[in-house]
Amino acid sequence: MKIGVEDFYRIRFISDLEPGKDDIYFVITESVKKRNDYESRIWSLKDLNEFTSGPRDSSPKISPDGKYMSFLRKIENKVSIMRIPLKGGESVQIAQRKDVSSLKWSKKGNKLFFISNQEEKSDDVKIIKRYPFYFNGKGFIYNKRPTLFSINLDGRIKKITDSPYIVQDYDVSINDEVAAILSIDGQKLYWNNLYIIRGRKMEKLPMEGSFSDVEFSPDGRYIAFTYSDNSSSIFQHRRLYIYDIYKKSAKCLTCDMDISIGNSINSDSRMGMGKHIKWLNDSLYFLANEGGSSSIFSVDIKKFRHKKILSGEISIDFFHPSSDGIYMIAQRINEPQEIYRDNEKLTSFNKYFTGLQKPRNFRFRASDGEEVEGWALLNEKRDSPSILEIHGGPKTSYGNAFMFEFYLLFSSGYNVIFMNPRGSDGYSEKFALQIKGHYGERDYLDIMEGLDYCMKNFNLDKGKLGVTGGSYGGFMTNWIIGHNDMFKAAVTQRSISNQISFFGTSDIGPEFNGDQIGGAPFDNIENYWEKSPLKYAGNVKTPLLIIHSDEDYRCPIEQAYQLFTALKFFNREVEMAIFPGENHDLSRSGKPNHRVKRLELIRDWFIDHLNPKD
């Protein structure tokens, strides 16, 4: 089966898995080409029908008594908090605000909690005092503060947190206690704290580092969370902890496992992901990467024993453990998302893509003896051109998740090679942290040695190679073409070209580069320049297409401008495509028509320079 670029509009994105008493609810999002937008509606798994009318409904939450659903409805530039009876009836608006996220019921069912920006008044001149002052996907945030609120069902709103706190995540106990992950002005970007809020009293847990995924136990005694002390790197493996409120003590449940909590497998065919930890009675279930796959484990908090519950060649985006199995929204390497119970597929929303060829999994020994994993999507004609895809992060991974982009290139006549070099997630912590301070060294060697392995073992043509990647993958694309000329074409996306200016313009610059490059450019400028692909622009011979978004605040567009200007200065073949109104996540959540245009640009650049045969 071959797919074309227009088949992107056929993908149905599944998200927001929410259990009810006798049903499971979820959200289906579809691209609407004519309006260049998305429509989303809440569905019932039991009936396999739409439960809400849309056109922009999300975040279904079932009341504790099982009688009502609350959800969010986006109407133009505002978000409404809605409530609807599950047994039939019209939805009612409880409140409307500019933005609402993280909607939850109180355990008593008499109110809802949510996060919304508390916005300071400002005129057209931006007077900035806070850092970071902008953030990717959120725009300028210098005058906005994510704040926790509660709202009664009659619409009365109460503020739970206030300045200087910024809410990142929270949960509510059976006693209406709030566990909130908060940061404050001036705190380092990858650092936050966990607080227990009882009325006006706030108790901070005596742990410093980075918290996420906070969840109260059903009886309210324990708080589960993932945590890293960031002592070695901001990319340390996250561990699972519980905090005993009665004993005021924390215990690590996974410190004996060299595994990172969560799912970092790349996909361009999902809309968001759920929390990575869930309670079921006295057991905690958690999601973790193992190589290129997701696995679900459980921990009995009385015996402190963990066991693997579910694994396989799958990427799990949302999950819910129950007495009759684990319900999941998941995808496979050659199949977009569907809903599963354990290993049984329950839906066929993306049946159009059934039957796509499965890539070949391979492992090779790098020159230093480390095993590296990868995949190759191979055409029948082995003399077809090959494209090397490089993931971002760097601590993310490729694996058993669907990449529409890869199948489009494959259907256009290319072999597609992708792998998890040093720095990737899903393997040991040492494997992930080995490139810290050493970008362009062992990671570069892994990629080139993996490519050489594919050339030899799959009989691929060394004279017909292209390379592309985004974010860190864009950095590596830039690095590769500045250090060899074996590739006939390259596409760099949302990339880093200059580590010095990245430090001062990226929303994560000082923290990210301080960790990954080392120190600051003010006292380490030689190393910053050494690790900048821009330094090697004069070596580039490979024709390059630069793709960037003008509202990318993660890898700001000045990175693209500098690279383009340098290559023009050296009279190299280079083009630049700028996507207006898009950010760092163009390939994952940009406007549908922009996403399609991006895919066309990548495909056509390689066609023009590699000329695959029909």
C-alpha positions as CSV (number, residue, x, y, z in Angstrom):
1,M,0.0,0.0,0.0
2,K,1.2,3.5,-0.9
3,I,0.1,6.7,0.7
4,G,0.1,10.2,-0.6
5,V,0.4,13.5,1.1
6,E,-3.3,14.1,1.0
7,D,-3.8,11.0,3.1
8,F,-2.7,13.0,6.1
9,Y,-6.3,14.3,6.2
10,R,-7.5,10.8,6.8
11,I,-5.7,10.4,10.2
12,R,-8.1,10.3,13.1
13,F,-6.2,11.4,16.3
14,I,-7.5,9.7,19.5
15,S,-6.9,11.2,22.9
16,D,-8.2,12.0,26.4
17,L,-9.2,8.5,27.6
18,E,-11.7,8.8,30.5
19,P,-13.4,5.9,32.3
20,G,-17.0,6.1,33.4
21,K,-18.9,3.6,35.5
22,D,-20.1,1.5,32.6
23,D,-18.4,3.1,29.6
24,I,-15.1,4.6,28.4
25,Y,-15.0,8.0,26.8
26,F,-12.4,9.6,24.5
27,V,-11.8,12.3,22.0
28,I,-11.5,12.0,18.2
29,T,-9.8,14.9,16.4
30,E,-9.9,15.3,12.6
31,S,-8.3,17.7,10.2
32,V,-10.7,19.9,8.2
33,K,-8.9,20.9,5.0
34,K,-11.4,23.6,3.8
35,R,-11.1,25.5,7.1
36,N,-7.5,24.6,7.7
37,D,-8.4,23.6,11.3
38,Y,-9.2,20.7,13.5
39,E,-12.6,19.4,14.8
40,S,-12.8,17.3,18.0
41,R,-15.7,15.5,19.6
42,I,-16.1,13.2,22.6
43,W,-17.1,9.6,21.8
44,S,-18.5,6.7,23.7
45,L,-16.6,3.4,23.4
46,K,-19.7,1.3,24.3
47,D,-21.8,2.8,21.5
48,L,-18.9,3.9,19.2
49,N,-20.8,7.1,18.6
50,E,-20.2,10.8,19.1
51,F,-21.4,11.8,22.6
52,T,-20.9,15.6,22.1
53,S,-21.6,17.7,19.0
54,G,-18.3,19.7,18.9
55,P,-16.8,21.2,16.9
56,R,-14.0,21.7,19.5
57,D,-14.7,19.5,22.5
58,S,-12.1,17.9,24.7
59,S,-11.1,16.8,28.2
60,P,-14.0,14.7,29.3
61,K,-14.2,14.2,33.0
62,I,-16.8,11.9,34.7
63,S,-18.3,13.0,38.1
64,P,-17.6,10.8,41.1
65,D,-21.3,9.7,41.1
66,G,-21.0,8.7,37.5
67,K,-24.0,10.8,36.4
68,Y,-22.4,13.8,34.7
69,M,-19.6,14.6,32.4
70,S,-17.7,17.9,32.4
71,F,-15.7,18.9,29.4
72,L,-14.1,21.8,27.6
73,R,-15.5,23.4,24.5
74,K,-13.5,25.9,22.6
75,I,-15.6,28.6,20.9
76,E,-13.6,31.1,18.9
77,N,-10.9,32.5,21.3
78,K,-12.5,31.3,24.5
79,V,-12.9,28.1,26.4
80,S,-16.2,27.0,28.1
81,I,-16.4,24.6,31.0
82,M,-19.5,22.5,30.2
83,R,-21.5,19.8,32.0
84,I,-23.8,17.2,30.5
85,P,-25.8,14.4,32.1
86,L,-24.6,11.0,30.9
87,K,-28.2,9.6,30.6
88,G,-29.3,12.2,28.1
89,G,-29.9,15.9,28.1
90,E,-28.4,19.2,26.9
91,S,-25.0,20.4,27.9
92,V,-24.9,23.5,30.2
93,Q,-22.1,26.1,30.3
94,I,-20.7,26.6,33.8
95,A,-18.1,29.2,33.0
96,Q,-16.1,30.7,30.1
97,R,-12.6,32.0,30.1
98,K,-9.8,32.9,27.7
99,D,-8.0,29.6,28.6
100,V,-8.7,26.5,30.7
101,S,-6.8,23.3,31.1
102,S,-6.4,20.4,33.5
103,L,-10.1,20.1,34.4
104,K,-10.9,17.8,37.3
105,W,-13.8,17.0,39.6
106,S,-13.5,17.2,43.4
107,K,-13.9,13.7,44.9
108,K,-17.2,14.9,46.4
109,G,-18.5,16.0,43.1
110,N,-19.6,19.4,44.3
111,K,-17.1,21.4,42.3
112,L,-14.4,21.4,39.6
113,F,-10.8,22.4,39.6
114,F,-8.9,23.8,36.6
115,I,-5.8,25.8,35.6
116,S,-6.1,29.2,33.9
117,N,-3.8,32.1,33.3
118,Q,-4.1,35.0,35.7
119,E,-3.2,37.8,33.3
120,E,-1.7,41.2,34.3
121,K,-2.9,44.2,32.4
122,S,-0.5,45.5,29.8
123,D,-0.5,47.8,26.9
124,D,1.1,47.4,23.5
125,V,4.5,48.1,25.0
126,K,5.8,45.0,26.7
127,I,7.5,45.8,30.1
128,I,9.3,42.6,30.9
129,K,10.6,41.6,34.3
130,R,10.2,37.8,34.4
131,Y,12.2,35.1,32.7
132,P,11.4,33.2,30.6
133,F,9.3,35.9,29.0
134,Y,8.1,33.8,26.2
135,F,7.5,30.1,25.8
136,N,7.0,27.8,22.8
137,G,3.4,27.2,22.1
138,K,2.3,29.8,24.6
139,G,3.7,33.0,23.1
140,F,4.8,35.8,25.4
141,I,4.1,34.8,29.0
142,Y,5.8,37.6,31.0
143,N,2.4,38.9,32.2
144,K,0.6,35.5,32.5
145,R,0.7,33.2,35.5
146,P,-0.9,29.7,35.3
147,T,-3.1,29.6,38.4
148,L,-5.2,26.9,40.1
149,F,-9.0,27.7,40.6
150,S,-12.0,25.8,41.8
151,I,-15.5,26.5,40.6
152,N,-18.8,25.5,42.1
153,L,-21.5,24.1,39.8
154,D,-23.3,27.4,40.0
155,G,-20.3,29.2,38.5
156,R,-18.7,30.7,41.6
157,I,-14.9,30.7,41.2
158,K,-12.3,30.6,43.9
159,K,-8.6,31.1,43.5
160,I,-6.4,28.4,45.0
161,T,-2.9,29.6,44.2
162,D,-1.6,33.1,43.7
163,S,1.6,35.0,42.9
164,P,4.5,34.1,42.9
165,Y,3.5,30.5,42.2
166,I,3.1,29.0,38.7
167,V,1.0,25.8,38.6
168,Q,2.4,23.0,36.4
169,D,0.3,20.0,37.6
170,Y,-2.0,19.1,40.4
171,D,-4.3,16.5,41.8
172,V,-7.1,16.6,44.4
173,S,-7.6,14.0,47.3
174,I,-10.7,12.5,48.7
175,N,-10.5,15.1,51.4
176,D,-10.2,18.0,49.0
177,E,-6.5,18.4,49.7
178,V,-4.5,19.6,46.7
179,A,-1.1,18.3,45.7
180,A,0.3,20.8,43.3
181,I,3.6,21.0,41.4
182,L,4.6,24.7,41.5
183,S,7.5,26.8,40.4
184,I,8.1,30.4,41.4
185,D,9.6,33.5,39.7
186,G,13.4,33.2,39.4
187,Q,13.5,29.4,39.9
188,K,15.5,27.5,37.3
189,L,13.3,26.3,34.4
190,Y,13.8,22.5,35.0
191,W,13.3,22.9,38.8
192,N,10.0,23.0,40.7
193,N,8.5,21.9,44.0
194,L,5.6,19.7,45.2
195,Y,3.2,21.3,47.7
196,I,0.3,20.0,49.7
197,I,-2.4,22.7,49.9
198,R,-5.0,22.7,52.7
199,G,-7.1,25.8,52.6
200,R,-4.6,28.7,53.0
201,K,-1.8,26.5,54.3
202,M,0.9,25.2,52.0
203,E,3.3,22.4,52.9
204,K,6.4,22.0,50.7
205,L,7.9,18.5,50.4
206,P,11.6,18.6,51.4
207,M,12.9,17.5,48.0
208,E,14.6,19.7,45.4
209,G,14.6,18.9,41.7
210,S,12.0,18.3,39.0
211,F,8.5,16.8,39.8
212,S,5.8,15.7,37.4
213,D,2.7,13.4,37.2
214,V,1.3,14.0,40.6
215,E,-1.5,11.6,41.7
216,F,-3.3,11.0,45.0
217,S,-4.0,7.4,46.1
218,P,-7.7,6.6,46.3
219,D,-7.7,6.8,50.2
220,G,-5.8,10.1,50.1
221,R,-2.9,8.9,52.2
222,Y,-0.2,8.7,49.5
223,I,0.9,11.1,46.8
224,A,2.6,9.4,43.8
225,F,4.8,11.4,41.5
226,T,7.8,11.1,39.2
227,Y,10.9,12.9,40.2
228,S,14.5,13.6,39.3
229,D,17.0,15.5,41.5
230,N,18.8,16.9,38.4
231,S,22.1,16.3,40.1
232,S,23.8,14.9,37.0
233,S,21.7,16.3,34.3
234,I,18.2,17.7,33.4
235,F,17.9,14.5,31.3
236,Q,18.3,12.0,34.2
237,H,15.8,9.1,34.2
238,R,12.7,10.1,36.0
239,R,11.9,7.8,39.0
240,L,8.5,6.9,40.6
241,Y,8.0,8.0,44.2
242,I,5.3,7.9,46.8
243,Y,4.9,10.3,49.7
244,D,3.2,9.1,52.9
245,I,1.2,12.1,54.2
246,Y,0.8,10.5,57.6
247,K,4.5,9.7,58.1
248,K,5.8,12.7,56.1
249,S,8.3,10.5,54.2
250,A,9.0,9.7,50.6
251,K,10.0,6.4,49.1
252,C,11.4,5.7,45.6
253,L,9.6,2.7,44.0
254,T,11.8,2.4,40.9
255,C,15.3,3.4,41.9
256,D,16.4,-0.3,41.4
257,M,15.3,-0.1,37.8
258,D,17.5,1.6,35.2
259,I,14.4,2.8,33.4
260,S,12.7,6.2,32.7
261,I,9.0,6.8,33.5
262,G,6.9,8.0,30.6
263,N,6.7,7.6,26.8
264,S,9.1,9.6,24.6
265,I,8.6,7.7,21.4
266,N,8.2,10.2,18.5
267,S,5.1,10.3,16.4
268,D,3.5,12.8,14.1
269,S,0.1,11.1,14.5
270,R,-1.1,11.9,18.0
271,M,-2.7,14.8,19.8
272,G,-1.2,14.9,23.3
273,M,-0.5,12.2,25.8
274,G,-1.9,11.3,29.2
275,K,-0.4,11.0,32.6
276,H,2.2,8.3,33.0
277,I,1.1,6.9,36.4
278,K,-2.3,5.7,37.6
279,W,-3.7,4.2,40.8
280,L,-5.8,1.0,41.0
281,N,-6.6,0.2,44.6
282,D,-3.3,-0.3,46.4
283,S,-1.3,-0.6,43.3
284,L,0.4,2.0,41.1
285,Y,0.6,1.5,37.4
286,F,3.2,3.3,35.4
287,L,4.4,3.6,31.8
288,A,8.0,3.3,30.8
289,N,10.1,3.2,27.6
290,E,12.0,0.0,26.9
291,G,14.0,0.4,23.7
292,G,11.5,1.6,21.1
293,S,8.4,0.3,22.9
294,S,6.1,1.2,25.8
295,S,5.6,-1.1,28.8
296,I,3.2,-0.9,31.7
297,F,4.4,-2.0,35.2
298,S,2.6,-2.1,38.5
299,V,3.9,-1.6,42.0
300,D,2.2,-3.0,45.2
301,I,2.7,-0.1,47.7
302,K,2.3,-2.5,50.6
303,K,5.0,-5.0,49.5
304,F,6.9,-2.5,47.3
305,R,7.3,-5.1,44.5
306,H,7.0,-4.2,40.9
307,K,6.1,-6.4,37.9
308,K,5.6,-5.9,34.2
309,I,2.0,-6.1,33.3
310,L,2.0,-5.4,29.5
311,S,4.6,-5.0,26.9
312,G,5.1,-5.5,23.2
313,E,5.9,-3.6,20.0
314,I,3.6,-0.7,20.8
315,S,3.5,2.9,21.9
316,I,1.0,3.7,24.6
317,D,-0.3,7.3,24.6
318,F,-3.1,7.1,27.2
319,F,-3.9,4.2,29.6
320,H,-6.4,3.3,32.3
321,P,-6.0,0.2,34.5
322,S,-9.3,-1.5,35.6
323,S,-10.6,-4.7,37.0
324,D,-11.3,-6.1,33.5
325,G,-8.0,-5.1,31.9
326,I,-5.9,-2.1,30.9
327,Y,-7.6,0.2,28.4
328,M,-5.2,2.1,26.2
329,I,-4.9,4.5,23.3
330,A,-1.9,3.1,21.5
331,Q,-0.2,2.9,18.1
332,R,2.2,0.6,16.4
333,I,5.1,1.3,14.0
334,N,2.9,0.7,11.0
335,E,-0.6,1.5,12.4
336,P,-1.9,4.8,13.7
337,Q,-3.8,5.0,17.0
338,E,-6.6,2.7,18.1
339,I,-8.2,1.8,21.4
340,Y,-7.1,-1.5,23.0
341,R,-8.0,-3.5,26.1
342,D,-4.8,-5.3,26.9
343,N,-3.6,-6.6,23.5
344,E,-7.1,-6.7,22.0
345,K,-7.9,-3.9,19.5
346,L,-11.3,-2.5,20.1
347,T,-11.6,0.1,17.4
348,S,-10.7,0.6,13.7
349,F,-10.8,4.4,13.3
350,N,-7.6,4.3,11.2
351,K,-8.4,1.2,9.2
352,Y,-7.4,3.1,6.0
353,F,-3.8,2.6,7.0
354,T,-4.1,-1.1,7.6
355,G,-1.5,-3.3,5.8
356,L,1.4,-0.9,5.7
357,Q,4.8,-2.6,5.5
358,K,6.5,-3.0,8.8
359,P,10.1,-1.7,9.1
360,R,12.9,-4.0,9.8
361,N,14.3,-3.7,13.3
362,F,18.1,-3.9,13.6
363,R,20.8,-3.7,16.2
364,F,24.5,-3.1,15.6
365,R,27.7,-2.7,17.7
366,A,29.1,0.7,17.7
367,S,32.9,1.1,17.4
368,D,33.1,1.4,21.2
369,G,31.1,-1.8,21.8
370,E,27.7,-0.3,22.7
371,E,24.6,-1.8,21.1
372,V,22.5,0.7,19.2
373,E,19.0,0.0,17.9
374,G,17.4,1.2,14.7
375,W,14.8,0.5,12.0
376,A,14.8,0.4,8.2
377,L,11.8,0.8,6.0
378,L,13.1,-0.9,2.8
379,N,11.8,-0.7,-0.7
380,E,11.8,-3.7,-3.0
381,K,14.3,-1.9,-5.2
382,R,17.4,-1.7,-3.1
383,D,19.0,0.8,-5.4
384,S,16.3,3.3,-4.3
385,P,17.6,6.4,-2.6
386,S,17.7,6.3,1.2
387,I,16.8,9.0,3.7
388,L,18.2,9.1,7.2
389,E,15.8,10.5,9.8
390,I,17.1,11.9,13.1
391,H,14.9,12.5,16.1
392,G,14.9,15.5,18.4
393,G,15.3,15.8,22.2
394,P,18.0,14.5,22.3
395,K,16.4,12.4,25.0
396,T,13.5,11.1,23.0
397,S,13.4,8.0,20.8
398,Y,12.1,6.4,17.7
399,G,10.3,3.1,17.8
400,N,7.0,1.4,17.6
401,A,4.9,4.5,17.0
402,F,3.4,5.6,13.6
403,M,5.3,8.2,11.6
404,F,3.2,9.4,8.6
405,E,6.2,11.3,7.3
406,F,8.2,8.1,7.0
407,Y,5.5,6.2,5.1
408,L,5.0,9.2,2.8
409,L,8.8,9.1,1.9
410,F,8.7,5.3,1.6
411,S,5.7,5.5,-0.7
412,S,7.6,8.2,-2.8
413,G,10.3,5.7,-3.5
414,Y,12.8,6.0,-0.6
415,N,14.3,3.7,1.9
416,V,13.9,5.3,5.3
417,I,16.4,4.7,8.1
418,F,15.9,5.8,11.7
419,M,17.7,4.9,14.9
420,N,18.3,5.7,18.6
421,P,21.9,6.9,19.0
422,R,23.6,7.8,22.2
423,G,21.5,10.4,24.0
424,S,18.2,8.7,23.2
425,D,15.6,7.6,25.8
426,G,14.5,4.0,26.4
427,Y,17.9,2.6,27.4
428,S,20.2,3.0,30.3
429,E,20.7,6.4,32.0
430,K,24.4,6.2,31.1
431,F,23.3,5.7,27.4
432,A,21.2,8.8,27.6
433,L,23.7,11.0,29.4
434,Q,26.8,10.0,27.5
435,I,26.5,12.9,25.0
436,K,26.2,15.6,27.7
437,G,29.0,18.1,26.9
438,H,29.9,16.0,23.9
439,Y,27.4,16.9,21.1
440,G,28.6,15.9,17.7
441,E,30.9,13.2,19.0
442,R,29.6,9.8,20.1
443,D,26.1,10.6,18.9
444,Y,27.4,11.5,15.4
445,L,29.5,8.3,15.3
446,D,26.6,6.2,16.2
447,I,24.5,7.7,13.4
448,M,27.2,7.3,10.8
449,E,28.1,3.8,11.9
450,G,24.5,2.8,11.9
451,L,24.1,4.2,8.4
452,D,27.2,2.2,7.3
453,Y,25.7,-0.9,8.9
454,C,22.5,-0.4,6.8
455,M,24.5,0.2,3.6
456,K,26.4,-3.1,4.0
457,N,23.6,-5.3,5.4
458,F,20.7,-4.1,3.3
459,N,22.7,-3.5,0.1
460,L,21.8,0.2,-0.1
461,D,23.3,2.7,-2.5
462,K,25.9,4.9,-0.8
463,G,25.6,7.4,-3.7
464,K,21.9,8.2,-3.1
465,L,21.6,9.5,0.5
466,G,19.5,12.2,2.1
467,V,19.3,13.3,5.7
468,T,16.7,15.2,7.7
469,G,15.8,15.9,11.3
470,G,14.1,18.4,13.6
471,S,15.2,20.3,16.7
472,Y,18.2,18.3,18.1
473,G,17.8,16.2,14.9
474,G,18.1,19.5,13.0
475,F,21.2,20.3,14.9
476,M,22.6,16.9,13.9
477,T,21.6,17.4,10.3
478,N,23.5,20.7,10.2
479,W,26.4,19.0,12.0
480,I,26.6,16.1,9.6
481,I,26.6,18.2,6.4
482,G,29.3,20.4,7.9
483,H,31.5,17.3,8.6
484,N,31.1,15.2,5.5
485,D,29.7,15.5,2.0
486,M,28.3,11.9,1.5
487,F,24.7,13.2,1.4
488,K,23.2,14.5,-1.8
489,A,20.4,16.5,-0.1
490,A,19.4,17.6,3.4
491,V,16.4,19.1,5.1
492,T,17.0,20.8,8.5
493,Q,13.9,21.6,10.6
494,R,13.4,23.8,13.7
495,S,17.2,23.4,14.1
496,I,20.0,24.8,16.2
497,S,22.9,26.3,14.3
498,N,24.5,28.7,16.8
499,Q,24.8,27.5,20.4
500,I,25.9,31.0,21.5
501,S,22.8,32.8,20.4
502,F,20.6,29.9,21.3
503,F,21.6,30.4,24.9
504,G,20.1,33.9,24.8
505,T,17.1,33.5,22.6
506,S,15.6,30.1,23.3
507,D,12.9,29.8,26.0
508,I,15.1,27.1,27.6
509,G,18.5,28.4,26.5
510,P,20.5,29.0,29.7
511,E,19.2,25.8,31.4
512,F,19.4,23.6,28.4
513,N,22.8,24.7,27.1
514,G,24.2,25.1,30.6
515,D,23.5,21.4,31.0
516,Q,24.1,20.0,27.6
517,I,27.0,22.2,26.4
518,G,28.3,23.3,29.8
519,G,28.4,26.6,31.6
520,A,27.6,29.8,29.8
521,P,29.0,31.3,26.7
522,F,30.4,34.2,28.7
523,D,33.1,31.9,30.2
524,N,33.0,29.0,27.7
525,I,32.6,30.7,24.4
526,E,35.2,28.5,22.6
527,N,33.3,25.3,23.4
528,Y,30.0,26.9,22.5
529,W,31.4,27.9,19.1
530,E,33.0,24.5,18.7
531,K,29.6,22.8,19.2
532,S,27.9,25.2,16.8
533,P,27.2,23.8,13.2
534,L,27.5,27.4,12.0
535,K,31.2,27.3,12.6
536,Y,31.4,24.6,9.8
537,A,29.1,26.3,7.3
538,G,32.1,26.8,4.9
539,N,32.5,23.0,4.7
540,V,28.9,22.4,3.6
541,K,28.5,21.1,0.0
542,T,25.1,19.4,0.5
543,P,22.1,21.2,-1.0
544,L,20.0,22.2,2.1
545,L,16.4,23.1,2.6
546,I,15.8,25.0,5.9
547,I,12.3,24.7,7.4
548,H,11.4,26.9,10.4
549,S,8.3,28.4,12.1
550,D,8.3,32.1,12.8
551,E,6.8,31.6,16.3
552,D,9.3,28.9,17.3
553,Y,10.6,30.0,20.7
554,R,12.3,26.7,21.5
555,C,14.8,26.9,18.6
556,P,14.1,30.5,17.5
557,I,14.0,31.5,13.9
558,E,17.2,33.5,14.2
559,Q,18.9,30.0,14.1
560,A,17.5,29.5,10.6
561,Y,18.4,33.0,9.5
562,Q,22.0,32.7,10.5
563,L,22.5,29.4,8.8
564,F,20.8,30.6,5.6
565,T,22.9,33.7,5.5
566,A,26.1,31.8,6.1
567,L,25.5,29.4,3.3
568,K,24.5,32.2,1.0
569,F,27.8,33.9,2.0
570,F,29.7,30.8,0.9
571,N,27.6,30.6,-2.3
572,R,26.1,27.2,-1.4
573,E,22.7,25.8,-2.6
574,V,20.2,26.6,0.1
575,E,16.5,27.5,0.4
576,M,14.5,28.5,3.4
577,A,10.7,27.9,4.1
578,I,9.2,30.0,6.9
579,F,5.8,28.9,8.3
580,P,3.8,31.9,9.7
581,G,2.0,31.5,12.9
582,E,3.5,28.2,13.7
583,N,5.8,27.1,16.5
584,H,8.3,24.4,17.3
585,D,5.5,21.8,17.1
586,L,4.6,22.4,13.4
587,S,5.0,18.7,12.5
588,R,2.9,17.5,15.4
589,S,0.2,20.1,16.0
590,G,0.5,22.8,13.3
591,K,-2.4,23.9,11.1
592,P,-3.4,20.9,8.9
593,N,-2.6,22.6,5.6
594,H,0.8,23.8,6.9
595,R,1.6,20.3,8.0
596,V,0.8,19.0,4.6
597,K,2.8,21.8,2.9
598,R,5.8,20.9,5.1
599,L,5.5,17.2,4.0
600,E,5.3,18.3,0.4
601,L,8.5,20.5,0.7
602,I,10.5,17.6,2.3
603,R,9.3,15.1,-0.3
604,D,9.9,17.4,-3.3
605,W,13.4,18.5,-2.1
606,F,14.5,14.9,-2.0
607,I,12.8,14.2,-5.3
608,D,14.6,17.1,-7.0
609,H,18.0,16.1,-5.6
610,L,17.8,12.3,-5.3
611,N,15.4,11.5,-8.2
612,P,13.9,8.2,-7.1
613,K,12.8,5.9,-9.9
614,D,9.1,4.9,-10.1
